[in-house]
Amino acid sequence: MARLTAGIAASHIPAIGAAVDNGKTAEPYWAPVFAGFDWTKAWLKAEKPDVVILVYNDHASAFSLEMIPTFAIGCADSFQPADEGWGPRPVPVVEGHADLAWHIAQSCILDEFDLTIVNKMDVDHGLTVPLTLMFGQPAAWPCKVIPLAVNVVQYPPPTGNRCWRLGEAIARAVESYPEDLNVQIWGTGGMSHQLQGPRAGLINKTFDNEFLDDLTADPERLRTMQHIEYLREAGSEGIELVMWLIMRGALGADIRELHRFYRVPASNTAVGHMVLEKTS
């Protein structure tokens, strides 16, 4: 059977991708940001996941206000890097795992989660920046990737509890897949930030670090956190953190924190990162 072994949480700030693509990672501003992922890069080389289920949000690259799925799973064999207005990022094509993706779709839909099945979509920085942070600049990504896009752009986004329960359903799906695979699930986005209006540039270090603490210490608090609290404390884009709860819900009760990193600034937000291992 497939095994869901670990989860990773990470911000997917577009400026991070630009810093890598333009050779700026060693500059004083950026070097401490990338140093926070050195541990994880080494750990992933040892862990060698076969498949990553990567939870992210699309930034008007594959979807628009004309069509807004709450949860959408990519079931294609491959996904091209999106052109976000300045050309596609110079990163490898994302190779999918169509068989497992279709299995997850079937299992979750029969488990009463209505996933939108997507057979063709380009993937933007929300997905490619985390891959770059974890794997650097390889000629090809070292594992298959199943994109799971979540609407956190147009109100109403899903609740934290709904995201958590989807994570649980994904775990059941993975564990019923007959092939022996080492599967990880990554939750991306956040942390606190706001891109527009009078509070543009908002960063709430206290909120961010309490969120990181409670991913392990008090996940029930995060499950029941209301949209208005994300908006008030973490800014209009802080709602992206509900995507971390899909990852956390998939891992179950028995987990161990292996690595944590938090830094301000990185562009106009903070970088948050955590690695969790499933222990049973």
C-alpha positions as CSV (number, residue, x, y, z in Angstrom):
1,M,0.0,0.0,0.0
2,A,1.0,3.6,-0.5
3,R,2.3,5.3,2.7
4,L,1.7,8.9,3.7
5,T,4.9,9.6,5.6
6,A,5.4,13.3,6.2
7,G,4.1,16.8,5.6
8,I,5.8,20.1,4.8
9,A,4.4,23.6,5.2
10,A,6.0,26.5,3.4
11,S,5.2,30.0,2.1
12,H,5.1,30.4,-1.7
13,I,6.2,34.0,-2.1
14,P,6.7,34.8,-5.8
15,A,9.7,37.0,-5.1
16,I,11.5,33.9,-3.8
17,G,11.2,32.3,-7.2
18,A,12.5,35.5,-8.9
19,A,15.5,35.6,-6.6
20,V,16.4,32.0,-7.6
21,D,15.8,32.5,-11.3
22,N,17.9,35.7,-11.3
23,G,20.8,34.4,-9.3
24,K,20.2,36.5,-6.2
25,T,20.1,33.8,-3.5
26,A,23.5,34.8,-2.1
27,E,22.6,38.4,-1.7
28,P,22.5,39.6,2.0
29,Y,18.7,40.1,1.9
30,W,17.9,36.7,0.5
31,A,20.7,34.4,1.9
32,P,19.1,33.9,5.3
33,V,15.8,33.0,3.7
34,F,17.3,30.2,1.6
35,A,19.4,29.0,4.5
36,G,16.2,28.2,6.4
37,F,15.5,25.4,3.8
38,D,19.0,23.8,3.8
39,W,18.0,21.3,6.5
40,T,14.9,20.3,4.5
41,K,16.8,19.9,1.2
42,A,19.2,17.4,2.9
43,W,16.3,15.6,4.6
44,L,14.4,15.2,1.3
45,K,17.4,13.7,-0.4
46,A,17.4,11.0,2.2
47,E,13.6,10.5,2.3
48,K,13.2,10.3,-1.5
49,P,9.4,10.8,-1.7
50,D,7.9,9.1,-4.8
51,V,4.9,11.5,-4.9
52,V,4.1,14.9,-3.4
53,I,0.5,16.1,-3.1
54,L,1.1,19.8,-3.2
55,V,-1.7,22.0,-1.9
56,Y,-1.6,25.5,-3.2
57,N,-3.7,28.3,-4.6
58,D,-3.8,29.4,-8.2
59,H,-3.2,33.1,-8.8
60,A,-5.4,33.6,-11.9
61,S,-3.2,31.4,-14.1
62,A,-5.4,28.3,-14.5
63,F,-8.6,29.7,-13.1
64,S,-10.3,33.2,-13.1
65,L,-13.4,34.8,-11.7
66,E,-15.3,33.0,-14.5
67,M,-14.7,29.6,-12.8
68,I,-13.7,29.2,-9.1
69,P,-13.5,25.6,-7.8
70,T,-13.2,25.4,-4.1
71,F,-11.0,22.3,-4.4
72,A,-9.4,21.1,-7.7
73,I,-7.1,18.2,-8.2
74,G,-4.8,17.9,-11.2
75,C,-5.1,14.4,-12.8
76,A,-2.9,15.0,-15.9
77,D,0.4,13.3,-16.6
78,S,2.2,16.7,-16.6
79,F,1.7,20.4,-15.9
80,Q,3.5,23.2,-17.6
81,P,4.8,26.2,-15.7
82,A,2.4,29.1,-16.1
83,D,3.2,32.5,-17.8
84,E,2.3,34.9,-15.0
85,G,2.9,38.0,-17.2
86,W,6.7,37.9,-17.6
87,G,7.0,34.4,-19.2
88,P,7.0,31.0,-17.5
89,R,9.6,30.4,-14.8
90,P,12.7,28.5,-16.0
91,V,11.8,25.4,-14.0
92,P,11.1,21.8,-15.1
93,V,7.8,20.6,-16.3
94,V,5.8,19.2,-13.3
95,E,5.3,15.5,-13.8
96,G,2.0,14.2,-12.3
97,H,1.0,10.8,-11.0
98,A,-2.3,10.4,-12.9
99,D,-3.2,7.0,-11.5
100,L,-2.9,8.1,-7.8
101,A,-4.6,11.4,-8.6
102,W,-7.6,9.7,-10.1
103,H,-7.7,7.3,-7.2
104,I,-7.7,10.2,-4.7
105,A,-10.4,12.0,-6.7
106,Q,-12.6,8.9,-6.7
107,S,-12.0,8.1,-3.1
108,C,-12.6,11.7,-1.9
109,I,-15.7,12.1,-4.0
110,L,-17.2,8.9,-2.7
111,D,-16.2,10.2,0.7
112,E,-18.4,13.2,0.0
113,F,-15.8,15.7,-1.0
114,D,-16.7,17.2,-4.4
115,L,-13.3,17.7,-5.9
116,T,-13.1,19.4,-9.3
117,I,-11.1,17.1,-11.7
118,V,-8.7,19.0,-13.9
119,N,-7.1,17.3,-16.8
120,K,-5.2,20.3,-18.2
121,M,-3.8,23.3,-16.3
122,D,-0.7,25.3,-16.0
123,V,0.8,25.7,-12.5
124,D,2.1,29.0,-11.2
125,H,4.4,30.2,-8.5
126,G,2.1,28.8,-5.8
127,L,3.3,25.4,-6.8
128,T,6.7,25.9,-8.4
129,V,8.2,28.1,-5.6
130,P,7.8,25.4,-2.9
131,L,9.4,22.9,-5.3
132,T,12.3,25.2,-5.9
133,L,12.8,25.8,-2.1
134,M,12.9,22.1,-1.4
135,F,14.7,20.8,-4.5
136,G,16.7,23.7,-5.9
137,Q,17.2,23.9,-9.6
138,P,17.4,20.3,-10.9
139,A,17.0,19.4,-14.6
140,A,13.9,17.5,-13.6
141,W,11.9,17.5,-10.3
142,P,12.9,14.3,-8.4
143,C,9.4,13.1,-7.7
144,K,5.9,13.1,-9.1
145,V,3.6,15.9,-8.1
146,I,-0.2,16.0,-7.7
147,P,-1.5,19.6,-7.7
148,L,-4.4,20.3,-5.3
149,A,-5.6,23.9,-5.9
150,V,-7.7,25.6,-3.2
151,N,-9.8,28.8,-3.5
152,V,-8.4,31.3,-1.1
153,V,-8.8,34.2,-3.4
154,Q,-12.6,34.8,-3.9
155,Y,-14.9,34.8,-0.9
156,P,-16.0,32.4,0.5
157,P,-13.0,30.2,1.0
158,P,-13.3,26.8,2.7
159,T,-13.2,26.7,6.5
160,G,-10.2,25.4,8.4
161,N,-12.2,22.5,9.6
162,R,-13.3,21.6,6.1
163,C,-9.7,21.7,4.9
164,W,-8.7,19.5,7.9
165,R,-11.4,17.0,7.0
166,L,-10.3,17.0,3.4
167,G,-6.8,16.1,4.6
168,E,-8.2,13.2,6.5
169,A,-10.1,12.0,3.4
170,I,-6.9,12.3,1.3
171,A,-5.0,10.2,3.9
172,R,-7.7,7.5,3.6
173,A,-7.4,7.6,-0.2
174,V,-3.6,7.3,-0.2
175,E,-3.6,4.5,2.3
176,S,-6.0,2.5,0.1
177,Y,-3.9,2.8,-3.0
178,P,-2.3,-0.6,-3.8
179,E,1.1,0.5,-5.1
180,D,4.0,0.8,-2.6
181,L,4.7,4.6,-2.7
182,N,6.3,7.0,-0.3
183,V,3.9,10.0,-0.4
184,Q,4.2,13.4,1.2
185,I,1.7,16.2,1.4
186,W,2.7,19.8,1.4
187,G,0.6,22.8,2.5
188,T,1.7,26.1,1.0
189,G,0.9,29.8,1.2
190,G,1.0,32.4,4.0
191,M,2.0,33.5,6.4
192,S,0.4,36.8,7.5
193,H,0.4,39.4,4.7
194,Q,-1.8,41.9,2.9
195,L,-1.2,43.1,-0.6
196,Q,-3.6,46.1,-0.9
197,G,-5.4,48.8,1.0
198,P,-4.5,50.8,4.1
199,R,-3.0,47.7,5.8
200,A,-0.8,46.7,2.8
201,G,2.5,45.2,4.1
202,L,0.9,43.9,7.3
203,I,3.0,41.2,9.1
204,N,1.9,39.8,12.5
205,K,4.8,37.8,13.9
206,T,2.9,36.9,17.1
207,F,0.0,35.4,15.1
208,D,2.4,33.6,12.7
209,N,4.4,32.0,15.5
210,E,1.3,31.0,17.5
211,F,0.0,29.3,14.3
212,L,3.3,27.4,13.9
213,D,3.1,26.4,17.6
214,D,-0.4,25.1,17.3
215,L,0.1,23.0,14.3
216,T,1.5,20.6,16.8
217,A,0.4,21.9,20.2
218,D,-3.3,22.8,19.6
219,P,-4.5,22.0,16.1
220,E,-8.1,22.0,17.3
221,R,-7.8,25.8,17.8
222,L,-6.8,26.1,14.2
223,R,-9.6,23.9,12.9
224,T,-12.2,26.3,14.4
225,M,-10.5,29.6,13.6
226,Q,-13.0,31.8,11.8
227,H,-12.4,33.7,8.5
228,I,-12.7,37.0,10.3
229,E,-9.8,36.1,12.6
230,Y,-7.5,35.4,9.7
231,L,-8.5,38.7,8.1
232,R,-8.1,40.7,11.3
233,E,-4.9,39.2,12.6
234,A,-3.2,37.9,9.4
235,G,-4.4,40.3,6.7
236,S,-6.5,39.6,3.6
237,E,-4.0,37.0,2.2
238,G,-3.5,35.3,5.6
239,I,-6.4,33.0,4.7
240,E,-3.9,31.0,2.6
241,L,-3.0,29.3,5.9
242,V,-6.1,27.1,5.8
243,M,-4.2,25.2,3.1
244,W,-1.6,24.1,5.8
245,L,-4.6,22.5,7.6
246,I,-5.1,20.1,4.7
247,M,-1.6,18.9,5.2
248,R,-1.9,18.8,8.9
249,G,-5.3,16.9,8.8
250,A,-3.8,14.3,6.5
251,L,-1.1,13.4,9.0
252,G,-3.3,12.5,11.9
253,A,-2.7,12.7,15.6
254,D,0.7,11.1,15.9
255,I,3.3,13.5,14.4
256,R,6.7,14.8,15.3
257,E,8.1,18.3,14.4
258,L,11.4,17.9,12.6
259,H,12.2,21.4,11.5
260,R,10.9,24.9,11.8
261,F,11.9,28.2,10.2
262,Y,10.4,31.7,10.3
263,R,11.9,34.9,9.0
264,V,10.9,38.5,8.3
265,P,11.2,40.0,5.8
266,A,10.9,38.3,2.5
267,S,9.4,40.6,-0.1
268,N,6.3,42.1,1.7
269,T,5.6,39.2,4.0
270,A,7.2,36.6,6.3
271,V,8.5,33.2,5.4
272,G,7.1,30.3,7.4
273,H,8.2,26.7,7.1
274,M,7.8,23.5,9.0
275,V,8.5,19.8,8.5
276,L,6.3,17.2,10.2
277,E,6.8,13.4,10.3
278,K,3.9,11.0,10.7
279,T,4.9,8.6,13.5
280,S,2.1,6.0,13.2
